[in-house]
Amino acid sequence: MCLAVPAEVTELLADDMARVSLDGVTKTISVALLDEVAVGDYVILHVGHALARIDAEEARRTLALLAEVGR
């Protein structure tokens, strides 16, 4: 099973890369599959690649559900 999770873009880097934060963990990912990404955007993250942007409220709901399942 594959899982894609919402992550917040915290920094834009060179060469279509960005730094994201997921529950305090930061990771450098590729944003090459997206047209425009800005700091503060939420993206759906799967194996190091941002697949799509997601609304901030939807991202928060999804993260809350994942946290609940993890308990």
C-alpha positions in Angstrom: 0.0 0.0 0.0 1.2 3.5 -0.8 0.5 6.5 1.3 0.7 10.2 0.2 0.6 12.8 3.0 0.1 16.5 3.2 3.2 18.6 4.0 3.7 22.3 4.3 6.3 24.0 2.0 8.7 26.0 4.2 11.4 26.9 1.8 11.9 27.0 -2.0 15.2 25.8 -3.3 17.0 25.7 -6.6 16.4 23.1 -9.3 12.7 22.5 -8.6 13.3 21.5 -5.0 11.7 22.6 -1.8 11.9 22.0 1.9 8.7 20.8 3.6 7.6 20.2 7.2 5.5 17.3 8.3 4.7 17.3 12.0 8.1 19.0 12.8 10.1 16.8 10.5 11.7 18.6 7.6 12.5 17.0 4.3 13.9 18.2 0.9 11.6 17.1 -1.9 11.1 17.7 -5.6 8.3 20.0 -6.8 9.1 19.5 -10.5 5.7 18.0 -11.1 3.9 21.2 -10.1 3.6 24.4 -12.0 3.7 26.9 -9.1 4.5 26.3 -5.5 4.9 29.0 -2.8 6.1 28.9 0.8 3.1 28.2 3.0 1.4 25.9 0.4 0.5 22.4 1.4 1.4 19.7 -1.1 0.6 16.0 -1.3 3.9 14.2 -0.7 4.7 10.8 -2.0 8.2 9.2 -2.1 10.0 12.6 -2.2 7.8 14.2 -4.8 5.0 16.8 -4.5 2.2 15.4 -6.6 -0.4 18.2 -6.1 -1.3 21.2 -4.0 -3.9 20.8 -1.4 -6.1 23.3 0.5 -4.7 24.1 3.9 -7.9 23.2 5.7 -8.1 19.8 3.9 -4.4 19.2 4.8 -5.1 19.9 8.5 -8.1 17.5 8.5 -6.1 14.8 6.8 -3.2 15.2 9.2 -5.6 15.1 12.2 -7.1 11.8 10.9 -3.7 10.3 10.4 -2.7 11.3 13.9 -5.9 9.8 15.3 -5.3 6.5 13.4 -1.7 6.5 14.8 -2.9 6.5 18.4 
